Each structure stands twice: as structure tokens, then as C-alpha cells.
């Protein structure tokens, strides 16, 4: 029974992905480009050379974290659209720490910068859960508003003439010393962030399956009233879940900006937080699923560059794929109607 | 900073100019949400409306631009309506997916149709005053429609207590389809303003979060047409002020940018009177269930 349900869940995800890719392929064909060439270019761009593979892995790292962030909040019944803002404040916290404690030993400095980033994101995320439990503000609205507040806050620290972090050259913040940068594996261009992301995924899996906290969060998400009756503090569970969620999205931002060395002057939403929503939906909010989905999206995003060059297909086609996937994931009934044979599998 | 920097004709006009699309999009939000459907796709509708209008203006003139924008708005929101009303998908996630799709599709088309990754060719321009007048008139029409006609009463009933409305013979689904599609057309018209009036061309991702500000204006305006108008004007004022005061004050310009969003949070927390959504907002109607 359990195996069958798992099979069905995986099947829905795979079908959503396949349908979205087929539809995007049709769009490409209608635009007069070759879908075959496009798929080929996408693959080459994602896995063709060791450098491309490294690129795919590096792009997968933040998506694992933002995907985990969204799915962890989902478990508590919260929809975290705030990944973008949490990612940005995470980057700010990290760069701030890297510049402030720049003389420290790298073994202490790198973790410290990441922790500072996570703290900033944790506060940013926890805030919307607190607003919800204390004032009944819907978390979707508050996270959207906080995204924009984060954008302007970070932009202020990066661009304002009064900011102590601003590089006079106008290119962004000062560069953090190389001792504050998340290192890459020797002899490759793969950054060690991937290991951190996988460890976080394992921790989340453990927390959800084996701990009291995970149980509380799951209960609060499934049925807040029953959880409250059972002696669980739902506001506490929500705030903890959302703070952890924010910290994970922030860790993604912290590592990305750490590798970049600075926050550039053009502060904008990079879409990593939003990508996390698609990743979480495809991964069905399971850490293992999230890692696999993140790898797929990482490959899509790395393959993008080649797509435009080799097949003359605008890279935005992967954005279309992403939107379609989300729609198919929230509308499994639509898939079932398009592909009636799936109905038989409904147990 | 001088008094004349803040209260001048320039500011008044600049406020109106930066509020037109917000007025239309927040009104779109009001219409949809009063019937009980959260329309998070305002951002995407603005963007697709802007693109459609630009294409129309390039191929047939300004009248075609408006018609095409309305048509695209109706079509896109009809798909959204089918998903959230018939298939009862999560309204927030679905609307969000539409916003992502709109970015992908408009960027894709821009490259395929015009060979450019950021800008479309220039179009003819509609005077912004015309758009502004239409927007304000539409707010008035919506106000009268919502509060002084039987249809308006039905819309509000469906948004507050669909089951009761259903019992009295109101077709909940029809009302919701109507409202979501109207909402799509209004937001799309706001998009048309961006690409054929505010600027004479389409620019990649030119809605730039206006759809979310419109959502904020709708909440700040307590889900009423007149309130949304007031809030949109207020947010337009904030953005006009940030332009006018650039370099003239110690208040960083980023503060003005973040202002609408901060204010919305404050409004939601209840400091400026409690903002309360329609009771059935965001909940799919299922005749077989308790609500």
C-alpha cells in the first residue's frame, strides 16, 4: 500500500515534468526552432564537459536549500514565498560578517559568515510567522511584502553613500577577503556548498522523521486545532518552522554571495527563492525528492546558456517549463484528465 | 528639502502618472477577491497585458492595442479561473505560477518576435491623461456596481458566504468566473498603460512588482474600489516623492521604495484600522462541503 502510494506520488511528479517539457517543446517548435536541437543543447550545457557539470552542481546547491526551505514551511502549513528576500538578507549578513571579521582564521570565518547570514534570514522568516500567529496576517502577503523590504534594505546597504559596506568604485559592496569565501574542492570548480546543502537535507529528513520537533511541526501543519488540543504550541511550531525555513533560504544566498565575493550594485531578485517553490512541489516536500528536483532544475539552469547559443532558443523557455510544472503539480486532476490511464493507478 | 519640493504641480502629475496601472490592477484585485477568488496573478496579467498592447500597437494601432490587451487579459484569466474554480487548485500557488509563466512567455516572445532580449520597438503613445480618466471612471463604475446593483450584491454575497448565496439561487461559479475574467481584463488594461502610455515600448519584466504593490493597495484599501483608488494614489505619491526628493533629503531613496510594503504590513497588523478580507476569500466553493 505504502509502496503503491509512493509510486503514484513519484509518477505525478514525473508526469508533471514530462508534460511541461513536452509543452515547452511544442512552444519551441511553433517558434520555428528545433526542439531536438534544444534538448541536445540543454544536455550538453548541463553535463557536456567537467566544467558544465560543475556549473550544474553549483547551481543545484542553492536550489536544494531554497527547496528545503519552502518544503519545511509547507510541513507547518505555511507557504513561504519569501525565499527571495531571505536569500538576499542572507547574502547581506554573510558579506557584512566577512567584512567585519576579516582578520579571523578562515576555519572560523567561513562558518561565522554563513551563520550570520542564516541568522538574518531566520529573523526575516520568523517575522512573518510571528505576524501570522500574533496578528493573523496571512504569511503569503507578509512574505511578499518582506521580499520587497529586503530588496530595498539590501540595496541601501550596498548602494547608499552612507553605507559602511559600499565600495567607492560603485560596483557594489567591498570584496570579502578570500579567507571568507566558501572554498571549492581542490582541482575542480565545484564549491563545497553542495556538501553543506546535502547535510542540511539529511538534517531536515532526520528532524521530520525522528524528532519531537518534526512531529510538532507536522501536527501543527496538518491540523492546528487538534495539535493545540494535544498540547502543542502551534504559534511556536510555526515560528520555529518559518525561522528555520528562512535560515535555509538565507544560507543559499550567503553561499552564493560568498562565492561571488560581494553583493553587486544591481541588487535584484535572482529567482532562486521562487525556484525553490517549484523544487519543493516537484519533490513533494520530501528531502530526497527536493534534492532530485533541485538537480533537475540546476541542470536546466546550467544548460540554459548553451540553449541560446547553440539552438537559438531564448533561455526563458526554462522559466516557462517551471511555471507549467507548478501548475501541473497543483492541478493533478488536470494531468489525470489529460492522461486518463493514470486514473487506474489511483488506489 | 523645501515645502515646494513636496507640494508642487510636478508632484501631483507625477503621482497620477505613477498610479494609473496601480489603480487598474488593484481594482482588478478588488473585483476578484470580493467574489472570493484570490488573484495573485495581477503581476503576470499586467505583464502580459503590456506585451499584448505593444504587439497590437505595432501591428494595428492604438485601438487594436487596447482590444488585444483586453482579449489576452480575458483569455489568461479564463484559464486561471478554470483551474482555481473548476479544479479547485490552490489559488495562491496557481496565481504565482501564472506570474512565472508570464515572465517566461513574454521574454520568449520578445526574443522570437523582435530578436531582442530587453526592449521592443517603439510604439505610438496614448496620452496618460486618457488612461488616468478611464481608470478613475472605472473605479466609480465598479463602486456603483458593487454596492448599488443586484449583481454587486450577488458578488459580495458569493465572496462572504457562498453557501447562503447558492441557497438563494445565485450561481456561485458563474459569478466567480465573471469576476475573475473582469479582473483579468482590468489588470491587463493596466499593463497596456505601461507599454503604450507610461513608456512607448515594452521592456523585459516591465511590471517590476507593480502587481504586488496593487495587491498591497487592495489590502490597504480594505477590498473596496474607492479604498483601492486612494491607496494606489498614495503609493503613487510615495514613488513620485522618491523621484522628486532624490539627493535633496537625508532620507534614503530606498526608504520610499520600501514604503508601500511596510505600510501594508502595518495596515495588516491593524495599526491603521483592521484590514479584513472577504470571508470566503481564497476558499474554493464545494456545494457538498460544510461551508
HADDOCK unambig.tbl for C-alpha pairs under 7 A between the chains (distance, minus, plus):
assign (segid A and resid 31 and name CA) (segid B and resid 112 and name CA) 6.71 0.50 0.50
assign (segid A and resid 135 and name CA) (segid B and resid 269 and name CA) 5.63 0.50 0.50
assign (segid A and resid 137 and name CA) (segid B and resid 268 and name CA) 6.09 0.50 0.50
assign (segid A and resid 137 and name CA) (segid B and resid 269 and name CA) 6.64 0.50 0.50
assign (segid A and resid 142 and name CA) (segid B and resid 265 and name CA) 6.57 0.50 0.50
assign (segid A and resid 145 and name CA) (segid B and resid 261 and name CA) 4.97 0.50 0.50
assign (segid A and resid 148 and name CA) (segid B and resid 258 and name CA) 6.41 0.50 0.50
assign (segid A and resid 148 and name CA) (segid B and resid 261 and name CA) 6.87 0.50 0.50
assign (segid A and resid 149 and name CA) (segid B and resid 258 and name CA) 5.11 0.50 0.50
assign (segid A and resid 149 and name CA) (segid B and resid 261 and name CA) 6.64 0.50 0.50
assign (segid A and resid 152 and name CA) (segid B and resid 254 and name CA) 5.22 0.50 0.50
assign (segid A and resid 152 and name CA) (segid B and resid 257 and name CA) 6.59 0.50 0.50
assign (segid A and resid 152 and name CA) (segid B and resid 258 and name CA) 5.89 0.50 0.50
assign (segid A and resid 156 and name CA) (segid B and resid 254 and name CA) 5.95 0.50 0.50
assign (segid A and resid 314 and name CA) (segid B and resid 108 and name CA) 5.79 0.50 0.50
assign (segid A and resid 314 and name CA) (segid B and resid 111 and name CA) 6.55 0.50 0.50
assign (segid A and resid 316 and name CA) (segid B and resid 104 and name CA) 4.96 0.50 0.50
assign (segid A and resid 316 and name CA) (segid B and resid 107 and name CA) 6.23 0.50 0.50
assign (segid A and resid 316 and name CA) (segid B and resid 108 and name CA) 5.57 0.50 0.50
assign (segid A and resid 317 and name CA) (segid B and resid 104 and name CA) 6.25 0.50 0.50
assign (segid A and resid 317 and name CA) (segid B and resid 108 and name CA) 6.50 0.50 0.50
assign (segid A and resid 319 and name CA) (segid B and resid 100 and name CA) 6.74 0.50 0.50
assign (segid A and resid 319 and name CA) (segid B and resid 101 and name CA) 6.67 0.50 0.50
assign (segid A and resid 319 and name CA) (segid B and resid 104 and name CA) 4.85 0.50 0.50
assign (segid A and resid 320 and name CA) (segid B and resid 101 and name CA) 5.14 0.50 0.50
assign (segid A and resid 320 and name CA) (segid B and resid 104 and name CA) 4.84 0.50 0.50
assign (segid A and resid 320 and name CA) (segid B and resid 105 and name CA) 6.31 0.50 0.50
assign (segid A and resid 323 and name CA) (segid B and resid 97 and name CA) 4.83 0.50 0.50
assign (segid A and resid 323 and name CA) (segid B and resid 98 and name CA) 6.61 0.50 0.50
assign (segid A and resid 323 and name CA) (segid B and resid 100 and name CA) 5.35 0.50 0.50
assign (segid A and resid 323 and name CA) (segid B and resid 101 and name CA) 4.82 0.50 0.50
assign (segid A and resid 326 and name CA) (segid B and resid 97 and name CA) 5.89 0.50 0.50
assign (segid A and resid 327 and name CA) (segid B and resid 94 and name CA) 5.95 0.50 0.50
assign (segid A and resid 327 and name CA) (segid B and resid 97 and name CA) 6.17 0.50 0.50
assign (segid A and resid 330 and name CA) (segid B and resid 89 and name CA) 5.80 0.50 0.50
assign (segid A and resid 330 and name CA) (segid B and resid 90 and name CA) 6.60 0.50 0.50
assign (segid A and resid 331 and name CA) (segid B and resid 87 and name CA) 6.89 0.50 0.50
assign (segid A and resid 331 and name CA) (segid B and resid 89 and name CA) 5.67 0.50 0.50
assign (segid A and resid 333 and name CA) (segid B and resid 87 and name CA) 6.92 0.50 0.50
